[in-house]
Amino acid sequence: MNMKSNLPQHPCKGKCTAFKEEQCNTCLIAVEAEFLPGDVVVYSDSIDINSLHTIEAYQPNNHYWLAWDQLVRRDQIRSATTAELKARRRLPAPEMQGVTE
């Protein structure tokens, strides 16, 4: 019995070496999402939350699930800097002045 893919228009078909007959769960994220599961992010400066957060999954239309079931839009977060990772918190703009990655 020859099983055919239920994803004939899959965007990875013919491009990704991991694509066989099913969604590969790696290249789709890389194609559509800016952040990958496990990436550490902080909220943008307009949101008064200074803790670090981990990306759990990408959702369509530029949304991300963070650890602890928080759904955020792409424009609400940014990658945590090396200095922020060391400090274990989002650094305010004055503390970021002069910090080089």
MDTraj code that builds the backbone (N, CA, C; nanometers):
import mdtraj as md
import numpy as np

residues = "MET ASN MET LYS SER ASN LEU PRO GLN HIS PRO CYS LYS GLY LYS CYS THR ALA PHE LYS GLU GLU GLN CYS ASN THR CYS LEU ILE ALA VAL GLU ALA GLU PHE LEU PRO GLY ASP VAL VAL VAL TYR SER ASP SER ILE ASP ILE ASN SER LEU HIS THR ILE GLU ALA TYR GLN PRO ASN ASN HIS TYR TRP LEU ALA TRP ASP GLN LEU VAL ARG ARG ASP GLN ILE ARG SER ALA THR THR ALA GLU LEU LYS ALA ARG ARG ARG LEU PRO ALA PRO GLU MET GLN GLY VAL THR GLU".split()
xyz = np.array([
    [0.0835, -0.1173, 0.0000],
    [0.0000, 0.0000, 0.0000],
    [0.0886, 0.1244, 0.0000],
    [0.0687, 0.2140, -0.0940],
    [0.1490, 0.3348, -0.1071],
    [0.0768, 0.4513, -0.0396],
    [0.1347, 0.5009, 0.0699],
    [0.0755, 0.6128, 0.1433],
    [0.1219, 0.7436, 0.0816],
    [0.0281, 0.8293, 0.0478],
    [0.0622, 0.9607, -0.0055],
    [0.0488, 1.0643, 0.1043],
    [0.1278, 1.1699, 0.0930],
    [0.1254, 1.2766, 0.1928],
    [-0.0088, 1.3468, 0.1923],
    [-0.0525, 1.3829, 0.3101],
    [-0.1720, 1.4648, 0.3202],
    [-0.1357, 1.6132, 0.3140],
    [-0.0093, 1.6436, 0.2841],
    [0.0403, 1.7799, 0.2742],
    [0.1021, 1.8049, 0.1363],
    [0.0259, 1.7947, 0.0285],
    [0.0859, 1.8063, -0.1042],
    [0.1456, 1.9440, -0.1335],
    [0.0995, 2.0472, -0.0685],
    [0.1520, 2.1815, -0.0910],
    [0.2478, 2.2243, 0.0205],
    [0.3041, 2.1301, 0.0891],
    [0.3938, 2.1569, 0.2004],
    [0.5110, 2.2442, 0.1534],
    [0.5414, 2.3547, 0.2216],
    [0.6468, 2.4448, 0.1761],
    [0.7880, 2.3864, 0.1813],
    [0.8087, 2.2774, 0.2534],
    [0.9413, 2.2167, 0.2613],
    [0.9674, 2.1168, 0.1487],
    [0.8627, 2.0729, 0.0810],
    [0.8774, 1.9703, -0.0208],
    [0.9731, 2.0169, -0.1296],
    [1.0761, 1.9386, -0.1529],
    [1.1753, 1.9705, -0.2538],
    [1.2832, 2.0671, -0.2066],
    [1.2747, 2.1161, -0.0829],
    [1.3715, 2.2130, -0.0311],
    [1.4460, 2.1612, 0.0909],
    [1.3767, 2.0891, 0.1761],
    [1.4342, 2.0455, 0.3027],
    [1.4699, 1.8977, 0.2960],
    [1.5924, 1.8652, 0.3359],
    [1.6351, 1.7250, 0.3327],
    [1.5643, 1.6410, 0.4377],
    [1.5050, 1.7043, 0.5393],
    [1.4322, 1.6302, 0.6432],
    [1.2891, 1.5985, 0.6014],
    [1.2401, 1.6618, 0.4933],
    [1.1021, 1.6378, 0.4502],
    [1.0926, 1.5009, 0.3835],
    [1.0018, 1.4195, 0.4318],
    [0.9768, 1.2881, 0.3706],
    [0.8335, 1.2892, 0.3189],
    [0.7412, 1.2463, 0.4000],
    [0.5999, 1.2478, 0.3636],
    [0.5160, 1.3269, 0.4627],
    [0.5777, 1.3682, 0.5721],
    [0.5068, 1.4389, 0.6781],
    [0.5804, 1.5684, 0.7098],
    [0.5148, 1.6551, 0.7804],
    [0.5771, 1.7790, 0.8256],
    [0.6982, 1.7450, 0.9105],
    [0.8112, 1.8105, 0.8866],
    [0.9344, 1.7745, 0.9558],
    [0.9501, 1.8424, 1.0920],
    [0.8740, 1.9469, 1.1213],
    [0.8760, 2.0179, 1.2498],
    [1.0049, 2.0934, 1.2789],
    [1.0954, 2.1020, 1.1844],
    [1.2142, 2.1844, 1.2064],
    [1.2236, 2.2938, 1.1014],
    [1.2155, 2.2573, 0.9773],
    [1.2327, 2.3587, 0.8738],
    [1.1147, 2.4538, 0.8654],
    [0.9950, 2.4091, 0.8972],
    [0.8810, 2.5003, 0.8953],
    [0.9016, 2.6129, 0.9944],
    [0.9531, 2.5812, 1.1104],
    [0.9783, 2.6838, 1.2104],
    [1.0825, 2.7817, 1.1587],
    [1.1892, 2.7312, 1.0994],
    [1.2943, 2.8185, 1.0497],
    [1.2455, 2.9057, 0.9346],
    [1.1566, 2.8542, 0.8529],
    [1.1060, 2.9300, 0.7392],
    [1.0156, 3.0425, 0.7859],
    [0.9301, 3.0178, 0.8819],
    [0.8287, 3.1140, 0.9215],
    [0.8654, 3.1965, 1.0441],
    [0.9402, 3.1421, 1.1357],
    [0.9607, 3.2060, 1.2646],
    [1.0990, 3.2673, 1.2775],
    [1.1051, 3.3741, 1.3508],
    [1.2337, 3.4378, 1.3788],
    [1.3021, 3.3716, 1.4975],
    [1.2228, 3.3232, 1.5945],
    [1.2767, 3.2581, 1.7133],
    [1.2463, 3.1090, 1.7077],
    [1.3349, 3.0299, 1.7651],
    [1.3171, 2.8849, 1.7714],
    [1.2879, 2.8425, 1.9142],
    [1.2252, 2.7263, 1.9324],
    [1.2035, 2.6767, 2.0687],
    [1.3362, 2.6712, 2.1449],
    [1.3335, 2.7217, 2.2672],
    [1.4541, 2.7264, 2.3496],
    [1.5241, 2.8612, 2.3490],
    [1.4936, 2.9474, 2.2510],
    [1.5537, 3.0811, 2.2483],
    [1.5075, 3.1603, 2.3703],
    [1.5980, 3.2407, 2.4256],
    [1.5653, 3.3236, 2.5412],
    [1.5376, 3.4650, 2.4925],
    [1.4254, 3.5188, 2.5366],
    [1.3817, 3.6515, 2.4947],
    [1.3423, 3.7340, 2.6160],
    [1.3277, 3.8641, 2.5926],
    [1.2738, 3.9551, 2.6930],
    [1.1627, 4.0341, 2.6267],
    [1.0748, 4.0884, 2.7086],
    [0.9702, 4.1749, 2.6552],
    [1.0332, 4.3051, 2.6074],
    [0.9693, 4.3708, 2.5116],
    [1.0160, 4.5003, 2.4640],
    [1.0092, 4.6012, 2.5781],
    [1.0804, 4.7113, 2.5628],
    [1.0892, 4.8103, 2.6704],
    [0.9553, 4.8713, 2.7071],
    [0.8582, 4.8662, 2.6180],
    [0.7272, 4.9251, 2.6476],
    [0.6444, 4.8413, 2.7453],
    [0.6894, 4.7192, 2.7733],
    [0.6185, 4.6305, 2.8668],
    [0.7022, 4.6193, 2.9939],
    [0.6412, 4.6446, 3.1074],
    [0.7127, 4.6521, 3.2344],
    [0.7301, 4.5146, 3.2995],
    [0.7950, 4.4250, 3.2273],
    [0.8278, 4.2915, 3.2800],
    [0.9755, 4.2689, 3.2475],
    [1.0573, 4.2497, 3.3496],
    [1.2024, 4.2433, 3.3301],
    [1.2615, 4.1031, 3.3299],
    [1.1805, 4.0006, 3.3438],
    [1.2340, 3.8646, 3.3510],
    [1.2655, 3.8088, 3.2120],
    [1.3493, 3.7053, 3.2106],
    [1.3808, 3.6333, 3.0868],
    [1.2709, 3.5312, 3.0603],
    [1.2472, 3.5022, 2.9335],
    [1.1442, 3.4054, 2.8951],
    [1.1989, 3.3141, 2.7867],
    [1.1481, 3.1930, 2.7814],
    [1.1932, 3.0946, 2.6833],
    [1.0824, 3.0682, 2.5833],
    [1.1195, 3.0672, 2.4552],
    [1.0251, 3.0361, 2.3485],
    [0.9920, 2.8873, 2.3542],
    [0.8647, 2.8540, 2.3536],
    [0.8231, 2.7138, 2.3467],
    [0.7832, 2.6751, 2.2053],
    [0.7121, 2.7646, 2.1357],
    [0.6655, 2.7289, 2.0014],
    [0.6240, 2.8538, 1.9246],
    [0.6304, 2.8410, 1.7931],
    [0.5814, 2.9454, 1.7034],
    [0.4358, 2.9177, 1.6712],
    [0.3567, 3.0215, 1.6655],
    [0.2178, 3.0122, 1.6223],
    [0.2040, 3.0967, 1.4962],
    [0.1144, 3.0626, 1.4073],
    [0.0967, 3.1418, 1.2855],
    [0.0685, 3.2889, 1.3161],
    [0.0953, 3.3698, 1.2170],
    [0.0700, 3.5143, 1.2239],
    [0.1558, 3.5852, 1.3281],
    [0.2840, 3.5433, 1.3368],
    [0.3825, 3.6109, 1.4223],
    [0.3480, 3.6120, 1.5708],
    [0.3032, 3.5012, 1.6214],
    [0.2793, 3.4841, 1.7648],
    [0.3697, 3.3726, 1.8166],
    [0.4066, 3.3820, 1.9423],
    [0.4930, 3.2822, 2.0054],
    [0.4351, 3.2418, 2.1397],
    [0.4479, 3.1104, 2.1694],
    [0.4163, 3.0613, 2.3035],
    [0.5446, 3.0687, 2.3841],
    [0.5367, 3.1312, 2.5012],
    [0.6479, 3.1345, 2.5945],
    [0.6228, 3.0298, 2.7022],
    [0.7286, 2.9930, 2.7723],
    [0.7115, 2.9006, 2.8849],
    [0.6082, 2.9584, 2.9802],
    [0.5324, 2.8747, 3.0441],
    [0.4261, 2.9100, 3.1370],
    [0.3023, 2.9621, 3.0647],
    [0.2824, 2.9162, 2.9416],
    [0.1589, 2.9427, 2.8671],
    [0.1286, 3.0894, 2.8427],
    [0.2264, 3.1651, 2.8019],
    [0.2046, 3.3035, 2.7642],
    [0.2124, 3.3136, 2.6124],
    [0.1113, 3.3698, 2.5503],
    [0.1102, 3.3910, 2.4058],
    [0.1388, 3.5386, 2.3804],
    [0.2431, 3.5659, 2.2993],
    [0.2817, 3.7041, 2.2714],
    [0.2969, 3.7252, 2.1212],
    [0.2819, 3.8509, 2.0804],
    [0.3088, 3.8878, 1.9410],
    [0.4585, 3.9121, 1.9240],
    [0.5068, 3.8957, 1.8020],
    [0.6488, 3.9151, 1.7712],
    [0.6974, 4.0535, 1.8138],
    [0.6163, 4.1559, 1.7954],
    [0.6602, 4.2918, 1.8271],
    [0.6639, 4.3202, 1.9777],
    [0.6248, 4.2253, 2.0599],
    [0.6286, 4.2422, 2.2055],
    [0.7562, 4.1877, 2.2684],
    [0.8406, 4.1181, 2.1899],
    [0.9604, 4.0543, 2.2448],
    [1.0816, 4.0826, 2.1561],
    [1.1992, 4.0585, 2.2144],
    [1.3253, 4.0653, 2.1403],
    [1.4200, 3.9631, 2.2028],
    [1.5266, 3.9310, 2.1318],
    [1.6260, 3.8383, 2.1850],
    [1.6940, 3.8988, 2.3064],
    [1.7199, 3.8169, 2.4043],
    [1.7952, 3.8628, 2.5212],
    [1.9420, 3.8777, 2.4815],
    [2.0063, 3.9821, 2.5294],
    [2.1478, 4.0037, 2.5011],
    [2.2330, 3.9159, 2.5926],
    [2.3609, 3.9054, 2.5616],
    [2.4529, 3.8301, 2.6461],
    [2.4566, 3.8895, 2.7865],
    [2.4585, 4.0226, 2.7956],
    [2.4597, 4.0887, 2.9263],
    [2.3330, 4.0558, 3.0053],
    [2.2193, 4.0499, 2.9360],
    [2.0936, 4.0161, 3.0040],
    [2.0930, 3.8706, 3.0493],
    [2.1496, 3.7825, 2.9689],
    [2.1585, 3.6420, 3.0100],
    [2.2438, 3.6293, 3.1358],
    [2.3554, 3.7030, 3.1404],
    [2.4425, 3.6987, 3.2586],
    [2.3728, 3.7582, 3.3802],
    [2.2968, 3.8669, 3.3600],
    [2.2260, 3.9328, 3.4706],
    [2.0977, 3.8600, 3.5089],
    [2.0531, 3.7684, 3.4222],
    [1.9301, 3.6921, 3.4429],
    [1.8052, 3.7797, 3.4505],
    [1.8071, 3.8906, 3.3747],
    [1.6925, 3.9810, 3.3686],
    [1.7101, 4.0759, 3.2504],
    [1.6002, 4.1401, 3.2105],
    [1.6089, 4.2437, 3.1069],
    [1.6757, 4.3652, 3.1693],
    [1.7731, 4.4194, 3.0991],
    [1.8426, 4.5375, 3.1483],
    [1.7771, 4.6629, 3.0920],
    [1.7574, 4.7643, 3.1759],
    [1.7016, 4.8892, 3.1251],
    [1.8018, 4.9581, 3.0322],
    [1.7528, 5.0450, 2.9479],
    [1.8346, 5.1128, 2.8475],
    [1.9627, 5.1758, 2.9065],
    [1.9556, 5.2459, 3.0203],
    [2.0788, 5.3048, 3.0730],
    [2.1886, 5.2006, 3.1042],
    [2.1488, 5.0829, 3.1512],
    [2.2462, 4.9774, 3.1802],
    [2.3009, 4.9148, 3.0515],
    [2.2266, 4.9233, 2.9437],
    [2.2673, 4.8651, 2.8163],
    [2.3667, 4.9562, 2.7423],
    [2.3716, 5.0834, 2.7780],
    [2.4626, 5.1780, 2.7136],
    [2.6057, 5.1305, 2.7352],
    [2.6801, 5.1195, 2.6294],
    [2.8198, 5.0801, 2.6375],
    [2.8420, 4.9303, 2.6459],
    [2.7355, 4.8519, 2.6501],
    [2.7492, 4.7059, 2.6536],
    [2.7672, 4.6565, 2.5119],
    [2.8709, 4.5784, 2.4881],
    [2.8919, 4.5203, 2.3558],
    [2.8714, 4.3711, 2.3653],
    [2.8139, 4.3165, 2.2609],
    [2.7849, 4.1718, 2.2575],
    [2.9095, 4.0946, 2.2222],
])
top = md.Topology()
chain = top.add_chain()
for i, resn in enumerate(residues, 1):
    res = top.add_residue(resn, chain, resSeq=i)
    for name in ("N", "CA", "C"):
        top.add_atom(name, md.element.get_by_symbol(name[0]), res)
traj = md.Trajectory(xyz[None], top)
